[in-house]
Amino acid sequence: MSVSKICGSPEHPEIQQAKFLLRNGADEVVYPERQLAEWSAIRYSSNNISNYIELPGENSIFECKVPKKLGGKTVLELDIRDTKLILWE
């Protein structure tokens, strides 16, 4: 049997347990309760967010309702990169 990746979840979120797992062969340490809490805080802090995917680094993808003023326009037409666009107030 071949294992390509090993993930460990410490019983208590302490730095010592994470270091132990990493030193003993774990490729990654996961904290499911913490990750669920962060996702829930983002998801339920706005009625407009319906889904959230965290990407490596500080990037994320949000699925949200589109305000009527943005409907029918392309990203290029909205000029999002060059303007400060307030979606919801």
C-alpha positions as CSV (number, residue, x, y, z in Angstrom):
1,M,0.0,0.0,0.0
2,S,1.3,3.4,-0.9
3,V,0.4,6.7,0.9
4,S,1.0,9.9,-0.9
5,K,0.1,12.4,1.9
6,I,-0.4,12.1,5.6
7,C,-2.5,14.7,7.5
8,G,-2.7,14.8,11.3
9,S,-5.1,16.5,13.6
10,P,-4.0,17.1,17.1
11,E,-6.4,16.3,19.9
12,H,-5.8,19.8,21.4
13,P,-4.7,22.7,19.2
14,E,-1.3,23.1,20.9
15,I,1.9,24.0,19.1
16,Q,3.8,21.1,20.7
17,Q,1.4,18.5,19.3
18,A,1.6,20.0,15.8
19,K,5.4,19.9,15.9
20,F,5.3,16.3,17.1
21,L,3.0,15.3,14.2
22,L,5.2,17.1,11.6
23,R,8.4,15.6,13.0
24,N,7.0,12.1,12.9
25,G,5.9,12.0,9.3
26,A,2.8,14.2,8.9
27,D,2.9,16.3,5.7
28,E,0.3,18.7,7.1
29,V,-1.5,19.5,10.4
30,V,-5.2,20.2,10.1
31,Y,-7.5,21.8,12.7
32,P,-11.1,20.9,11.5
33,E,-12.8,22.8,14.3
34,R,-10.8,25.9,13.6
35,Q,-11.3,25.7,9.9
36,L,-15.1,25.1,10.3
37,A,-15.3,28.1,12.6
38,E,-13.4,30.4,10.2
39,W,-15.6,29.2,7.3
40,S,-18.8,29.7,9.3
41,A,-17.8,33.2,10.4
42,I,-17.2,34.2,6.8
43,R,-20.3,32.5,5.4
44,Y,-22.7,33.8,8.0
45,S,-21.3,37.3,8.4
46,S,-23.1,38.3,5.1
47,N,-26.4,37.2,3.7
48,N,-25.0,37.6,0.2
49,I,-22.2,34.9,0.5
50,S,-23.4,31.5,-0.5
51,N,-20.1,29.7,-0.8
52,Y,-16.5,30.2,0.1
53,I,-13.3,28.5,-1.1
54,E,-10.0,29.3,0.5
55,L,-7.0,29.2,-1.9
56,P,-3.3,29.1,-1.0
57,G,-1.8,32.4,0.3
58,E,-4.3,35.2,1.1
59,N,-6.6,34.4,-1.9
60,S,-10.2,33.2,-1.7
61,I,-13.1,32.7,-4.0
62,F,-16.6,33.8,-2.9
63,E,-19.9,32.9,-4.5
64,C,-22.3,35.6,-3.8
65,K,-25.5,37.3,-5.1
66,V,-24.9,39.9,-7.8
67,P,-26.4,43.3,-7.1
68,K,-28.8,44.5,-9.8
69,K,-26.5,47.4,-10.7
70,L,-23.8,44.9,-11.7
71,G,-26.1,42.5,-13.6
72,G,-25.5,42.0,-17.3
73,K,-22.0,43.5,-17.2
74,T,-18.7,41.8,-17.8
75,V,-15.8,42.1,-15.3
76,L,-14.0,44.3,-17.9
77,E,-17.0,46.6,-18.2
78,L,-17.2,47.0,-14.4
79,D,-13.5,48.1,-14.3
80,I,-13.1,46.4,-10.9
81,R,-9.3,46.7,-10.8
82,D,-9.3,50.5,-11.3
83,T,-12.2,51.5,-9.1
84,K,-13.4,51.1,-5.6
85,L,-16.6,49.2,-6.1
86,I,-18.9,49.0,-3.1
87,L,-21.2,46.0,-3.7
88,W,-23.3,46.1,-0.5
89,E,-23.7,48.8,2.1
